[in-house]
Amino acid sequence: MSEPGAPVGVRFELLGPLRAWRGGHELAIGSPAQNLLLAVLLARAGQPTGVDELVGLLWEDQPPASAVNVIQRYVGALRRLVEPDLTARSPGHWLVRHPGGYGLQVDAASSDLVEFRTRVLRARRAENADDALAEFNAALALWRGPCAAGLMMPGRARALLVGIDQEGLATVVEAADVAHAAGRPLQPLLLHLERAVKADPFNETVHARLMLALDSVGRRAAALEVYREIRMRLVDELGVEPGAELTRMQHDVLAQRSEEGPAVRAPQARPVVRPAQLPPDLPTFTGRRDQLTRLAGLFDCAAERRRVTVAVIDGLAGTGKTSLAIHLAHQVADRFPDGQLYVNMRGFDPTGAAVDPADALRGFLDVLGIEATQAPSGLDARSGLYRSLLSGRQMLVVLDNVRDSEQVRPLLPGSAGSAVIVTSRNRLSALVATEDADLLTLDTLSSSEARETLVRRLGEEKVSAEPEAVEEIIELCGRLPLALAIVAARARTHPQFSLADITAKLRATQGTLEAFRGDSAGDVRTVFSWSYRVLEPGAARLFRLLSLHRGADFSTAAAASLAGVPLPQAQDLLDELTRIRYLSEHRPGRYLAHDLVRSYAMELREQTDPADEQADALARLVNHYLCSAHGAYLALNPHQLPIDPPVLEPGVCADLARGYGEAMEWFEAELPALTLLIRQIAGVPRLAGNVWKLVLSLQPYYQRSALYHDWVTQAELALRVAVGTGDLVAQANVHRSLAGAYHFVERYDEALEHLNRTAELFEQLGLAADQAYVHSNFGTVFAKLGRFNAALEHHERAFELYRASGNVKGEAIGLEGIGRCLSEMGGNAEAVPLILRAMKLYEDIGDRNGEGNCWSTLATAYGSLGHLDQAIDAWRRAVTYYRELGNRSDESDSLVALGDALSAAGDPEGAEKAWREALHVLDTFGMPAADEVRLRLGDPDARVVSPPGA
């Protein structure tokens, strides 16, 4: 509702060509740049935008010298446009000045974007489908075209508006799914769906819903024409066939299952995700009552505020910022019914390995239901999609350990209702200026709070027995929670020491940690050095060397390798470090340390350990990861060697992955450390030759986890290093790896370029067997492009080279590739005997994974020939092979296909059993294809069953 005296009848329209109205009359907004400024402010929907950010959005990297003055002039002109009677220096009602920036104060009555989001939120909260659909239809009717259609703008501003366009497309799909699930007619949505496919002509999901709607109203021919048109577009312009979702929709339309209602079922929309990522609250948390009361008060009215609530907690390391933030978040979590997001930004990691905002956003998008393959790659695009997903939700976001304002800005929600808690050692004044953040600087504990901390950890009896010693401990620890926790841990693990003994030892150590140097002798370095001096020499050495490891956490084997000691000895040393709270075992066998502790360890290492010993320790760590990654690679791809097996050097321990599941878990846990290690050794001449080997070992994990962009980034780095060292073998292998990465991101032309370079290098090096593998890769890429004749030629050439070199497994690969091509070209009868020959070769060499692949390919061919009984038998055999091997990804794919074949053969009970077994595997490993199986089962809440023997 408008405030008294506020302008009436003002309306801004962004969902289509940009327009503004006042009193029923359309306004001439002005110059293109002034239009762009208005569009950006409207896209932020009331959220303040800093002047610096506005300059970047309007001019990107080439602003005029007078950019700030120009923006001020545009703001003044826009104010006069919508409020011509505004007196000089009046604040105005619509375009409001905020600290460091501006915001448009709009609501559902004055902004079509706000009205759209309000109606969508009502639809999602509606008690029945009819009310939901009424709101959905009213929301979609507000769209007149793409956001700010016809307005020229730079890339960053365009990314902001594209996120809103995607929001609209997602709403059309959601409305269609709601209507179909409730058995309501889709006729009212036809116009919106037709507009959506025009807006995004390559969006297969939207086309599938249009086919669904057309078929539901009896326009079967039109539905099939939609399929024909998008298939031609995909093949002609992208060189790819339609995906599984669209293909199934075509099959369902053709099947005409009209006796049970509409011929097709809607693909199941991904369920609305309610993340709960907060770390556990600390049972020993004490004190900070005044700060908690003040901070909690900020969130009392967060849902009603017209901006995002941002609370920033800053202070020295060790003052308990993270503990306070987590405790606060648990206290207020129930005020944010849509969930909580958490990320440690590692802004003060002693290795400098802060989390990139783009990587943090990718993690948030994944939790919010956006699969890795669907997430955009750029920071601005990811931020725009993230803000669109949070629009209309009430969500709490905790950004821990932030370095500066620039690291946190892309992670701030774009609309009111959500709230953010930020912790940092730095004072983030820029957030206060531009985001109107509330700032709390956390000081050390009061004396009473410090005593309460010791009581919670040691008990009232022990603390009360030695009051003078307790007072001195508190002052010697500088009343820092972290230092007090370390001293308390020492007291608990050595109950024979009195608190007076501990005080004397602490007082005798006068070292100071540079970041905490002050008037008191009780700086944190004093506490750390006192604990350090009681360590056994082996534990002290390991503590120092652990600072060479740049990952957030590490395994026992990695620690053993750094120290060059056997695994049992390393475990004893880690136990000693854990007892004094230098480390914490946050998962069985995995350890982490506070940033401050790691900084202290790094200082000690640089002061104590000779450079050659540090270099040897880093080399052992690299060898640990080479051997561990190689073993995990083989667990995922048996009988395939990406490189010659590395030799386990003396003093090195490797992590052993037993089977497919453990290998995937190992890669997931170690990926951050591997990524940082690769960057670290890229500039170390002694170790740079290992970069390409580590990247190649990561390939199967990148592929199975759909981390294709990460694969591209790491392979490009490996190529630069290989070129720099002049290693032709490395260059050839990395070009081939890059070809694989580009193939998965559908950059097929670049994939072919790298394969051509690979072929040249392998020929130059005289590696015939490797040439054969390259031809197989060419065949795969050409098949993706639909160029099956070229693909067939390469598979045939690969087969010839394999056979000439006596590579039996290669012969099998070649025959299988030829068979797949022939099957794709309709030559299933010719394909079957070739696949059987390949299977026999795999059987002869004991490659059971290859046999499983052949059964899978054979099943597809049999199904295409109409031999359903043989196809079903082949799928069952493939499932058996993959299950025995622990290849859960291919096992689940085969179970899904088996269910499809059983369904086509008229065995619905058998089909359901196979699909539910597949769902068990997919849900166990968090694979995105689970939604497709629930679609087949027709139940978004389908239960899973364990497969036999699981």
N, C-alpha and C positions, 0 to 999 in steps of 0.2 A: 504494500500500500504506500502511496506517495506521502511524503512528509508535508505538513502544512507549509504553504507558500512555495512548494516545489513546482517546477514547470509541469504542465499536464500535456498528455497527448503526444509524448515523444516516443518514437519507436525506431529501433535499429535492426536492420536485417542483414545477416551475414551468410545465411544458408542459401546461396545463390549469388547473383550480382549484388554488390554492396549498395545498400540504400538506407536513407535516413528520412524520417518524417517528423513533422511538428504541426500539431493542430490540424491533422488531416492533409497537410500539404507536403509534397516531397521536396527535400532540400538539395541544393547543388553543393556537394561536399567539397569541391575545390580541385586542387592539383592532384596528379597521380600519387605523389609522395604523401600528401595529406590524406588521401584515401587509404594508402597503405598503413599509415599510423593508426587511423581509426580501426581498420581491420584487425591489426595486431592487438589493440586494446580490447576490442570486442571478443577476440579469440581467447583472451585471458579471463573473460567473464567476471570482471570485478576484482581480479587479483592484481595488486600493484605490480608495475613493471619498472625497473630501474632505468634511469636515463642512459647509462652505459649499455644496457641490454637493448634498449630501443635503437640506439645508434648502430649496434651490431646487426639488428634485424633489418633496419632500413638500408644500410650501406655496406654491411659485412666488413671486409678488410680495407675498404677504400672510402672512409667517411670524409666529407669536406672539413676544412679547418674549423668552420663555424657550425659544426653539426649540432652541438648542444643548443646554440641560439636558434637554429632553424627549427628544432623540435619545439622549443618554447614558443616560437611564432605560430607553428601549426596548432599547438595546444590552445593558444589564445584564439586563433581563428575558429577552431571547432567549438570552443566554449561560446563564442559570440553567435555561432550558427544555431546552436540548439537553445541558447538562452540570450536572445538579443537584448533583453532588458536588464541584463546583469550589470551591476555597477562596478566601477574600477576597483580592483583588488579584492573583490568579493570571492569567496571560495567556490561558489557555484554548487549545483546539486549533482550534476552528471559527471563531469570530468574533474576529478578531485586530485589535488596535490598530496603526495605521500612523501615521507622522508626519502630523498634520493630518486624519486620517480613519480609516476602518475598511474591512475586507475580509473576505469569507467564504472561508476556505480549503477549497475543495471540489475533488473530482476526479470521475472517471467513476463511481466506486462510490457517491459520496454526492450527486451532482446529476444529475437527468435531462437538464438542458441540456448539461452537460459530456459526459455519455455520448453524447447525440445528436450533438454536434459531433465527438467522437472517432470514432464509427462512420462518419459521413459522410466524414471525412478518410480513414479506412481504405478506404472504398468507392472514393474517387477515386484512391487509390494501388494498388488491387487489380490483380493481373496478368491477371485474366480477368473476364468479365462475370458469371459465376455467383457468384464471391466478392463482387464489387461489389454485386450485387443482394441477396445475403444480408445484407450490412451495411446497405444502404439500407432494407431491410424491417425489420430490427431497430431501426434509428434511428427510422423513421416510427411504429413500434408504440409508441414512448414518448409520443406525443402523445395527450392526452385532450381537447383543446379549445384555445381561444385561451389565450395566456399569462396566468396569474393571472385566469382567467375569473371574472366576478362581483365582482371587487374594484374599487371606485370609486377613481379616481385623477386627479390633475391632468394637463393636456395634455403637459407635458414628460416625466413618467414614462410616460404612455401611449405617447408616441413611441418611448421606449426599448424598450418591450415589443412594439410593432408591428413594429419592425425584426426582432425574433426571429420573430414570426409570418410575416413575409415570407420569412425564411430557411427556415422549414418548407415553405411553398408552393413555393419554388424547388427544394427538394430533391425534392418529389413529382414535379415536372415533369422534373427531371434523371433520376430513377430510371426514369420511364416512357420517356424517350428512350433510355436505356442498354438497357433491356429490348427495346424495339422494334428498335433498331439491331442487337442481337445475335440477333434472332429468337427471343427468349425469351417465354413467355406473360406477358400483362399482368394475368391474373386475380388474382394476389396483391396487385396495387396498386389494385384496384377500390375497396376500402373506403376507402383513403387518398385516392383521387381524389374520391370522393363526399363525404367530409368536407371536402376542400379547396374544392369548389365551394360548399358551404354556408357555409364560413368567409368566402369572398370571392365573393359571387354575381355580381359584375360582371367578374371576371377571365376574359377571353376565352382566354388561353393555357391556363389550368387546364381550362376547359370543353373546349377542343380536345383535350387529352390524355385526358379522360374519354370523349369520343366515340371516340377512337382505341382505347382499351381495350375499350369495349363492342363496337365493331365487330370487334375482333380475336377476341372469343370468340363471335361469331355473333349478337350482340344488336343487329342493325342498326336495328330499330325504336326501341329504347331510345336509341341514339346520336342518331337524328334527333329524338327527343323532347327530348333535352338541348339541341339546337340551337334547337328551337322555343321552349323555355322561356326561354333566355337572350335570344333575339331579342325576345320579347315584353317581357321585363324592360328591355332596353336601349331599345326604342322607347317603352314606356309611361312609364318613369321618367327616362330621359335624353334621349329624343327623337332617338336616333341608331340607325343600322343596325349590325349586326355588322361588324367589320373584316375585312381581307383574309384573315387567318390562319383565322378561324373559318368564313368563307364558303367558302374552299377546302376545309376539312375536310368541310363539308356536301356539296360537290360530289363529293369523293372517295368519301364514303360512298354517295351515290346512284349513282356510277359502278360500284360493286361490282367492283373489279379483283381478284376473288378467285382468279383462276387463278394468280396469282403470290404467293399468301400473303394476308395481311390486306388489306382493301379500301383502306386508306389508309396514307399514309406519315407518319411523325412529323415535325412541323416541326423543322428542325435547331436544336439548342440552340446558343447563342452559344459559341464556343470559350473555354476558360479562358485569360484574358489574362495574359501574363507581362510586365509593363511594365519598361522599362529607361530611365528618364528622367534618369539622372544626367548632368550636363554633363560635357564631356571633362575628364580629369585634366590638370593643368598640367605641361608638360614641364620648366618651370623651378622646380618646387617643391623647396625645400631646407629642411633643419633640422627643428626640432620633433620630434626623435627621441624624447625622453622623453615628450612629450605623446601622440605616436602610439602608443607602447608601452602607456601607461596606458589610453588610450581603446580600443585594439584589444582589450585584455584584458577589457573590459566585454562584448564580443560573443562571447567564446569559448563561453559556456554560455547564450546567449540563448534557444536552443530549449528548454532544460530548465528555465528559470526559471519561477516561478509568477506572474510579472508581466511587463509590457512593459519592456524595457530602454530607458531614456531617458537620452541623454547630451547635456548642455547646454554649449555652448562660448560663453562671453561674453568681452567685452573691448572696448577702444576701437576706434573705426573706424580702418581701415587696418592693423590688426595681423595680418590674414590669416586671419580666422575662416572665411570661406567657402572659401578655398583649402585650409585644413586639413580642413574638413568633407568637401569633395569628394574630396580625396586619401584620407582615411580611408575614405570610403564605397566607393571603388574597391578598396581593400585588403581589405575585409571582405565585399564583395558576394557572393562565392561561398558564404558561409555562409547566405545567404537565397535559396533556390532559387526562390521564387515571385516575385522581382523587386524593383525599386526604384522608389519614387515620389519626385519632387522638386518643390518649389515655392518661388519667391522671394516671401516675404510682404511685402516692401517696407515693413517696419515703420518705417524711418527715412527714407523718401522725403522730400526737402525740401519737396515740395508737400503733404505730409500724405495722399497717396493710398495708404494701406496697403491690402493685399488683405483683403477681408472673408472670414472663415473659411467662410461659406456658398459664396462664389465658388470658393475653393480646393477645397472638397469637391466642387463640381460638376465641376471639372476632373478630380479623382481618380476620381469615379464614371464619367466618360466613358471614361477610360483603362481602367477595370476592366470595361468592357463594358456599362455602363448607359446607354442612349440618353437624349438630352436630354428626350425626351417622357415617359420613364419615371421620371426623377429627381424626388423630392419637392421642394417649393419651400422648406420651412422648414429652419432651421439644425439643430434637434434631430432632425428626421426624416432629413435628409441624413446627419448624424453617426451615427445609429442604423443606417442602411443601410450606410454605409461600414464601420462596425465589424463588422457581420454578414458583409460580403464578405471582410474580412480574417481573420475567425475561422477557426482551423484552418490558416491559412497562415503561412509564414515569410517576411516581407517587411520590407525596409528602407525607412524613410521619412525623407527629409531635408527639414526645414523651415528654410529659410534666411532670415536677416534678420527675425527675429520681434520684434515690438514689446513684447509683454508676455505673461503666462501665459494671459490670457483669449483672446488671438488664437490660441493653439496648442492649448488643451485639446480643442476639438471634433475636432481632427485626430489625436489620439492613438488608436491601436488599442485595442480593448477587451479583448483576451485575449492571453495569453502566447504567445511564439514569434516575434513581430515585434519590431523595434527602431526607435528614432527618434533621429536626430541633429538638434539644434536649435542655431542660432546666433543671437546677439542682442548688441546693445551694452549692454543692460540686464542687471542681475543678476536672474535669474528664480527668486528664492528660493521663491516659492509652488509652483513645480513640484517643488522639492526636498522641500517639506513635504507636499504632497498626492499626488504621483506617485512619490515616492522616487527622484527623478531624481539622476543623478550630475553634478556641476558641475565644470567646468574653466574657470578664468579665464585667458585668454590674455594674456600680457604682451608687451612688445616683444621682439624677437630678442636673443639674446646677441650679443656682439661677433663671436664666431667664426661664428655663423649668419648674421649680417649680411654678413660678408666672403664667406661661401660664396654668398650670394645674388648679390653683385656678380660673383663669379667665374663663376657660371652664366650671367650675362647679358652680361658683358664679356670673359670669358676670363682664364685665369690669368696670361698674359703681361702684359696691360695692368694688372691689379690688382697684381701683384708688382713692377712697375716703379716704382710710386709709393706705397709703403706708408704714408707719413705723410699724404698726401692722402686715401687710402682711409679711414684711421682718423678723420680729421676729417669726411669725408662721412658716415660711419656715425653719428657723434655729432650732426652737424648735422641729420640726418634722423630723429633720435630713435630709431634702430634700428627704424623702422616699415617693414614690407615694401612698403606702397604708395608711401611716399615714396622708398624706395630704387629701386623700379621706375621711377619718374618720372625720377629723376636718371640712372639707367642708360640709359633711352631717349634722354635728351638727349645723353649721351656717345656713344651709338652713331650718332645722326643727325648729330653734329658731330665727326667723328673728328679734325678739325684742332685741337680743344681738348684740352689735357692735363687730367688729373684735378685738377691744382693750379689750373688756370684755373677749372674748374667749382667747386672748393671756394671760391675767392675770390669768385666771383659769388654763390654760395649764402650765404656769410658776410656779404656786404654787404647782403642783404635781411633786414630785421629784423621784418617783419610777423608776426603770430601769428593762427592760426585759433582762434576762441574756444573751440571744443570741446577744443583741444589745448594751451591756454596752460599753461606750466609753467616750470620753472627754466631749461630749455635754450633757447638761441636757435634751435634746430633744430626748431621746431614745424612741423606739416604746412603751415600757411598760409605759412610761410617758403618751403618747397619750391614750393608752388603759385604764390606770388607771383613767385618767381624765374623760373619757367617762363613765367608770364603776361607778365612784362615783356619777354621776347624775342619775343613774338608781334607780327606785323604788325598795325597798327591795325584793319584789317578783320576779321582772325581774332579779335582780342580782343573786338571789338564783337559778333561772332556768338556767341562763347563766352558772353558775358553774356546775350544775348537768348535763347539756347537754354534758359535756366532758366525761361522762360515756358511752355515745352512740358511738359505734365504727364505725358505718356505714358512708358512704360518705354523706348521707343526711338522713332526718328523717321527720315523719309526725307530724301533730298537736297533734294527740292522743298520740303518743310516748312521746312528750314533756310534755303533761298534766300528763301522768303516772309517768314520772321521778319526776315531782314536786309534784305529789299527789293533783292536783287541778282540778276542773271541766273544761270541754272543752272550754266554752266561756272565762273563766278567762285565760286559757293558750293562747288562741288566742290573747287576749289583751297584754299579756306579750311578745309574739312573735312579735307582731306589734311594741312594744317599742324597742326590740332588733334589728328589721329590720330597724327602722328609724335611728338608730345611726350606721348602717352598720356593726354591729357585725354579723348579719345574712343576707342572701339574699334568697328570695322566688323564686327559679329558676323554679318551676312548681307550679300550684295552690295547696296549702296545703302542700308543701314539701320545706324544708329549708336546707341550707348548710352554712358552715362557712369556712373562710380561715384557712389554717393550723396554721398560726401564732396566729390567734384569738383563735383557739381551744387549742393551747399550753398555752396561757395566762389563759383561763378558767380552764384548768387542774391544773395549778399552784395555782390559787385561791382556787379551790376546796380542794386540798390537804392541803392548809394552813388554810382554814376557816371551813370546814364542818367536824363535828365529824365522826369518822369511822362508828359508828352504823347507822347514818343518810345516809351516802353514801351507806352502805350495803342495807338499806331499799329501797333506790331509785333504786338500781340495781335490787332488787327483784321485785319491781313494774314494772320495764321495762320488766323483764322476763315474768311476768304474763300478761302484755299487749300483748307480742308476742305470748304467749300460746293461749290466748283467740282469738286474731285476726287470727292466723294461723288456729285454729280449725274451726272458722267460714268460712274462705276461703276454707278449705278442704271440709266442708259440701256443700258449693256452687258448688264445682266440683263433689262431690260424695254424693248426697243426700241419706239418709237412711243408710249410712255406717259410723260407729263410729270407728276411729282408736284407740282411748283411751277413757276413761271416760271423759265427758265434764269438762273442767277446770272451777273453780269458779272464777268469776271476783272479785278480792280483793278490799277492800275499797281504794279509791284514784286512781283506775286504770280506764283508758278509752281504749276501743278496737276500732280498725278500722273495719268498717262494710262493707263487700263485698256483694253487691246486685246482685247476679246472677253470671253466669259462666264467662262472660267477665271481670267484675270488680275483681273477684277472681284471674284470671290469671294476670291481671294488677298489683294487690297488690303483688302477689308473685314475679313478675318480678322486681318491684321496691324495695322490701324488701329483696330479696335473698342475696345480699352482706352483709347487716346488720345481717340477721339471721345466715349466715355462720360464721361471726366474733363473734356473741353473743354465738353461740354454743361452739366455741373454748374457749371463755372467761370464761364461767361458768363451763366448764369441770373440771377446777382446783379449783372451789369454792365449798367446801363440802356442804354448805347450799343450793346451787342451782344445783349441778351436777345431781340430780335426775330428772331434767327437760330436760336434753339433749335428751334422747330417745324420749320423747314426741314431741319435736320440730322437730326432724328428721322424725318421722312418719307422722306428719302433712304436711311435705314438699313432701311426696311421689307422690301425684297426679300431682304436678307441675313438679317435676323431670321427670315423665313419659311423660306428654304431651309436654314438651319442649325438650325431648330427651337428658336430662342432666344426662345420666346414670352413667358416671364416677364420677360426683359430688355426686350422690346418693351413690355410692359404698364408696367413701371417707368418707362422713359424717356418714354413717351407721357403718362403721368400727370403727370410733371414738366413736360413741355411744355404740358399743359393748364393747370396752375397758373400758369405764366409767362404764357401767352396771356391768361388771365383777369385777371392782374395788370396787364398792359399795355393791356387793353381792346381788343385786336385781334380783331375778329369773324371776319375771314377766317382767321386763325390758329386760333381756337377751332373753327370749322366743320371745318377740315381735320384738326385733332387729334382731335376727337370721332370723325370717320370712321376715323382711324388706330386709335384705341382700340377701335372696333367690330371692326376686323380682328383686332387682338391678342386680344380676348376671344373672338372666333369660333374662333381656333386653340387656345385653352385650354379650349374647349367651355363657356364661360360665356355661353351664347347669350342669356339674358335681358338681361344687361348690354350685350351687343353691340347688341341691339335698342334699348335705352335710348339709347345713344350715337348710333345711326343716327337715331332720332327727333329728338334734339337737333340733329344735323347737318342734317336736312331742314328744321327750323325756321329755322336760321341761313341756309342757302342761299336759302330763300324770302325771308327778310328782306333778304338782300343782292341779290336779283334775279338769282341765278346759275343760270339754267335748265339749262345744260349740266351743272353740278355736281349739280343735283337728279337728273338722269338717272343719273349714276354712283351716287348714293345708292340709287335704286330697284334698280339692278343688285346692289348690296351687300345690300339687303333680300332680293332673290331668292335670293342665295347662302345667307344665314343661314336663311331659311325652308326651303330645300331640305334643309339639314343637319338641321333639326328634323322632316323628313318631311312638312312642310306644303306639298305641291307645288302645290296650288291657289293658295295665297297667293303662293308663289314665282313661279308663272306670271303672276299678275296684275302683280306688280312688274316682271318682265322685259318684259311687254307695255307697261306704262306707260313704262319706260325707253326702249323702242324708239320710242314715239310722240314723246317729248321729244327724243331724238336726231335723229329725222327732221325735226321742226319747226325745230330749230336748225341744220340742214344739216350735222350732224356725221356724216360717212360712216362713220368708224371706230366711232362709237357705235352706229350702226344695225347694224353687223356684230356688235358685242358683244351688243346686244339680241336679234337673231335667233338668235345662237348660244345665249344663255341660254334662250330659249323652246324651242329644239330640245332642249337638255339636259333641261329639265323634262318635255317631252312624252315623251322617251325613258325617263326614270325612271318615268313614269306608264304605261308600256306602249305609248305611241303612237309607236312607232318609225317606222312608215310615214309619219305626218304630220311627224315630226321631220326626216327626210332632206331633203326639198326646202327647208326653212328653213335647214338647215345649209349646203346648197349655195349658197343665196342669200347667206348670210353670207360664204362662201368667195369668191364672185365680188366682193363689196365689198372684202374684204381684198386681193384680187388687183389691183383697180383702183387702190388707194392704195399698193400696194407693201409691204404689211405682211405679210412672210413668216412672222413668228411667229404672226400671226393665222391665216394659211392652215394652218400646221402644227397649230394648236389645232383647227381645223375638221376636218382629216383625222383627228385623234385622236377627236373626238366622233363623226364619221361612222363610223369603224371600229367604235366601240362599238355604235352603232345597227345597223349591218349584222350584227354578230355576234349581237345579240339577235334579229334577224329570221331568223337561220339562214343568211344569205348569206355563208358562210365565205370563198369566193373573193374577194368584194368587200371583206370585212373585212380579209383579208390584204393585198390591194393597198393599201387605205387606210392600214393600219399602216405599210407600207413607205414610202409617200409621207410620212407624218408623220416617220418616222425620218430620211428624206433632208432634209426641211426643218430639223429640229432640229439635225442634224449640221452642216449648212452654217452655221447661225446660231451654233454653239457653245453651244447650250442643252443642256448635258449631262444635266441632271436630267430634262427631258421626253424627251430622246433615250433615256435608259435605261428610263424608264417604258414608252415605245412599243416598245422592243425586247423587254421582258418580255411585253407584251401580244401582240406579233407571235409570239413563241414559243408562247404559250398557244394562239393561233389555229391555228398550224401543227400543234401537237400534236393539237388537236381535229379537224383535217382529215386526220390520219393521216400526217403527215410528221415523224417523230421526229428525223431528221437535220437538217432545216431548223429545227425547234424548238430543238434543242441548240445549233446555230450562233448563233441569235438570242440565246439566253440567255447564251451565253459572251461574245458581244459586249457584252451589257448588263453582265455581270460585270466586263469590262474597264473600262467607264466608272465603275461603282459603286466598284470597288476603287481606281481612280486618284484619285477625289475623296473617298474615305473615307465613302461614303454608307451608312447602316445597312441599306438594302434589299438589300445584297449577300447577307445571310444567306438571304433569301427565295428568291433566285435559286439559291443552292447547294441549297436544299431541292428546287427543281424538277429540278436536275441530279442529285439523289440522291447528292451527293458533297461532304462538308464541306471537302475539300481540293481542290475543283475548280480547274483551271488556267484562266487567262483568255487570250483571244486578242484581238489588236488588230482593230478593225473596219476595213473597207476604207478606205484613205486616211488612216488614223490615223498 
